[in-house]
């Protein structure tokens, strides 16, 4: 029997965009959840726990490269593995 490897610690800052320097593919091997101001959010594109902000898409608006426009929301951020 093989034991499940322990999950890597949740990083302070993480981004879903693979081009970002804050993208860590090892973290995305497991399902990660974000709780912002006490409510679980499923649309977070980037977060920073120490600075207390998340970036979420602004509706269907996209930039000239086709990437969604992100807005920064400030508040209490918690990241966890589901």
N, C-alpha and C positions, 0 to 999 in steps of 0.2 A: 504494500500500500504506500502511496505517496501522500505526504502531508501537504496541505495547501500552504503556499508561501505566505508569510505575513505581508499585509498591505504596506506599501511605502507610506511614510508620514504625509499627511495632507500639506501641500506647500502653502506658503503665505500668499503667493500670487500665482495665478494660473490663467491661461488663455486657451480657448478652443482653436484658434487659428494656428495652423502648423508653421506659418512663416514668422510667428512671434518668437522672441527670445524667451518668453515665459511659458511656452508650450512644452509639456513633459508627457511624452507618449506612455511612459510607464504608469502614470497616474490614471490615464484613460482606459487602461486594461480592466479596471473595476468601475462600477457605477458610482459616480460621485454626486452628492446632493449639496445644494446651497440653501441656507436659511437666511433670509434678509429681513431684518426688523421683525423676527418672530414668525414669518411666513415662508414656507418653502417655495422657491422659484424654480421653474424649469426652463426659462429662456435666457439664462445668464451666459454671456459670451466671454467675460473676463471678470475676475474679482481680485481684491487685495484685502486681506483680513486686517493687517496692521494699520492701513490707512483708512479702512472702513468705507469702501465703495464697491459697486458692481457696475458693469456695463451691460446694457440690454439693448436689443434692436428697437429702433423707433418705427414701429409699424411696418409697412411694406416699402418704405423709402430705401433706395439704394444709391451708392455713390457712382461715379463714372466708371469704375472697374467692376460694378455689379455686386459689390459687397454691401451688406446692410449697414445703414447709418446707426451708430451706437450712441446712446445717451448714458451719462454717468449719474448714478444715484448714490447718495451718501447715507450711511446708517450703520447699524450693527450687522456684521457679516459672520456667519458660521459655515464652515465646510465640513462635510462628513462623508464617510463611505456608507452606502446603503447595504 
